């Protein structure tokens, strides 16, 4: 909580005679953003909201806002009749449970049909059907209406608005009370209640803490509502009154949609760039991300790891539902989503790759004994690709050989040193091309550095591309940018990567020459430990790609804390 909000709440508590300031119902992750719940519709410390609250604090004599005043503002904001009932409480769960308990008692049925993006946070007894499966819920209700005591719906349109309307209408037809959970949707999808804007018939709708700056507040609006004894404190009621007053003048639905649209655009662009298959459903103000299975990984596994990566980046989500933050927080959230998407691409590659340690050090010359002891690791993606990575006899290096044939969307294979490198670096290797027959797309040989998270990669590379068939060129590939491309005799040469301080440079030199040419440089934001290696990658098909790599030289600091040993693993192409 910011100091401005803390100070405002302290003055508010003093004004209404509380011993301490009211606290928000649930804290966000430290130094992060919580997208698993509806953010407050208004920032208490923003000048318009703070001024409206200060007006109420300063009224002589200071008087706590009454429940009747808040109820009247809710009726007006949501377009309710003057005689509509409003119940106020500290928690949406208290109001929801009271409504459902009354419905169970009236109908003598235990089950509640819940169509919700996720089970309501404090309702573990409810099994939710996602809104996009509304037809499934409608079939269950139609088949056995007597089984259900009530229908609980989150009115979030996901291209299935008509299905939700039909579901609510069917519940009314069979005499089931309908409760709309608007704790996340109200005022965000439309001014007032989203269910009313969609024309969903309902007996009541539920509102949450987002209407009171995140303070413990909830409201149940409708008719024939059960009594509840859990009133919010006077300070929270005063904040809710001020917020509702301001929301009537400044609807937030458009700004919520704009924030969500910006997040959606950034995420869709990165998903396409990383070839991660997913779609975003629903309105911009409340999108839902749905992953597709790919590369031998099921959709639930991908979604689970996406959440873990977001959490590691300081963004908390709850399943596929996304509740975009205010626009001022979009930039760090968008960066977290882009980072998580890049990590998913890395994890997909690892999931469908063959990695095996135990390749003895195959290069002649002086080398740090720890590098020689730890040796090399083979890498192949996908794991069944027709590529072999083998050491040459008499310490003459490594041979990477792509067989002629289909490569699919991408095939990448080579070796890396399973050893952390730290500080200033100088990595050099000599290459000799034995066969280079790329297909209709590009083919590249790269000496690489990358951080352990695989989110930053740096290449000095030899390449041929579809637009320049028969021509070999070299270039620097630095964090996705291709720099300094120039044509060379590609049959024999040297590649080099250096890091001095935070500047990484890629270099090329002809074979048996010290005439190094700088291809490109990049100043890094940090000086992470890295690993190095060499690989070939191409796509679609090839007529064969065979390269010999020798004279690998590594100048770097090897930290004492090293990666765990990667043990030799059977080649899945040869097992069985």
C-alpha positions, 0 to 999 in steps of 0.5 A, a space after each residue: 500500500 502506498 504512503 499516500 493511501 496509508 495516510 488517507 486511510 489513517 485520516 479517514 479512520 480518525 474522522 469516523 472514530 476508528 482505532 486504526 485504518 481499514 486495510 485492503 482485503 488481500 495484499 498483492 504479491 510483494 513488488 508485483 501485480 495481482 491479476 487474480 482478483 478485480 483491482 479497485 476501480 478507482 485508486 484511492 490516492 488519485 487526486 479525484 478520488 482523494 478529493 471526493 473522500 476528503 470532502 466527506 471527511 471535512 463535512 462539519 460535523 463529521 458523519 459516517 456515510 450511512 448504509 442507506 446512502 450507499 444503497 441509494 447510490 448503487 440503485 442509481 448506478 446499476 439502474 435498479 428500481 427504488 424499491 430494490 433491496 440492497 444488502 451490504 457486508 464485508 465479504 462477497 462470500 458471506 452474501 453469496 453463501 446466504 443467498 445460496 443457503 436460502 435457495 437450497 432451503 427453499 428448493 430442497 436441493 443441495 447442488 448449485 450450477 456454477 458457470 464461472 471463469 474460476 470458482 469464487 475465491 472463498 467458495 471451495 464447495 462450488 465446482 465451476 464450469 467455464 463460461 465457454 462451456 455454457 452449452 454443457 451447463 445448459 444441457 445439465 440444467 435441462 436434463 435434471 432441473 430438480 437437482 439444482 438449488 440455484 444458478 450462479 453465473 459470472 456474466 463474462 461474455 466469451 463469444 457465448 453471450 447468447 448461451 448465458 442468456 439461454 442458461 439464465 432464461 432456462 433457470 428462471 423457467 424451471 424456478 431456480 433463483 439466479 445469482 450473477 457474480 459481478 465482483 469482477 465484471 461490474 463497471 468494468 465491462 459496462 457502466 453498472 452491472 454487466 449482466 444487465 447490459 447483456 440482458 441476463 435475467 437474474 434474481 440478484 447480483 453480487 458486487 465486491 471490494 473493487 467498488 471501495 478501493 479494495 477495502 472489505 466491502 460487498 453488496 447484494 442487490 435484488 429482491 427477497 434477499 436473506 438478512 445478513 449481519 456483517 456490515 462494513 465499517 463506517 470508513 469503508 462505507 464512506 469510501 464506497 459512497 465517494 467511489 460510487 459518486 465518482 464512477 457515476 461521473 467517470 465510467 471506467 469501462 472504456 479505460 479498462 478496455 483500453 488497458 486490456 487491449 494494450 496487454 492483448 496486443 503485446 501478448 499476441 505479438 509475442 506469442 506469434 514471435 515465439 510460436 506459442 499457440 494460444 488464443 485470447 477470448 472474451 472482451 478486452 477488459 477481461 480476456 481469457 488466455 487459452 493454450 493449445 497443446 504443441 510439441 508433445 506438451 499438453 495444454 494444461 502443462 503449458 498453462 501451468 508453467 505460464 502461470 509459474 513464469 508469471 509468478 516468478 516475474 511478479 504477476 499473480 494470476 488465477 487460471 486462464 482469466 486475466 484482469 488487466 491492471 490500470 494502464 499505469 501498470 500495463 508496461 511492467 505487466 506486459 513485460 512479464 507476459 512477454 518474458 513468460 511467453 519467451 520462457 514457454 518457448 524455451 521450455 517447449 524446446 527443452 521438453 521435446 529435446 534430447 540432452 545428454 552429457 558425458 561427451 569427453 572434451 574433444 579439442 586440442 590445446 590448453 584449457 582450464 582443467 575444469 572444462 576438460 573434466 566437465 566435457 560437453 553436452 549434446 543437444 538435439 531438437 526435436 529429440 527424434 531429428 535425423 542429426 548426429 553430434 559426435 566427437 572426432 578422433 585425436 582431439 580434432 573437434 566435433 562433427 554436426 551432421 544433418 541428414 538430407 530430408 524433412 526438418 519440419 518447423 525448426 531443427 536445431 542441434 549441436 553441443 554446449 559446455 555445461 559449465 557456467 562462465 562469468 565476467 569478461 569472456 573470449 570464446 573462439 572456434 574454427 569451422 570447416 563446412 563439409 556439406 551445406 545444402 539448405 532447402 527452401 529456407 535459411 540455414 545457420 551455424 552459430 557460436 553462441 552465449 546464453 544466460 541460464 534462463 535462455 531468455 538472452 542469446 548472442 550469436 556469431 553465425 555463418 548463414 545462408 538464406 532463401 533470398 541469397 541461395 548459394 551465398 554464405 554470409 556471417 552476422 551477429 545475432 544479438 537478442 533477436 537482431 541481425 547485425 553486420 551481415 557480410 558475404 564471405 567464403 563460407 567453407 572455412 573460417 573462425 567465429 568469436 564472441 567476447 564480453 568486456 564489462 557489459 558489452 558483447 561483440 560478435 566477430 569473424 575471421 578467415 581461417 588461420 588469420 588474426 584479421 578479426 572483423 567486428 560484426 556487431 556489439 550490444 551493451 547488456 542490462 546485466 552481466 549474468 553467468 552464461 554458457 557457450 556452445 555451437 549449433 546448426 539450425 534450419 527448417 522445412 528440409 535440407 539436402 544435408 548440412 555437415 560442419 566440423 568444429 575444432 580449436 575451441 578456445 575459452 577464456 573466462 572465469 569459472 565460478 565455484 558454484 557450477 551447474 549440476 552434472 548432466 549425465 549421459 542419456 540414451 539416444 531416443 532414436 537408437 533405444 529399442 
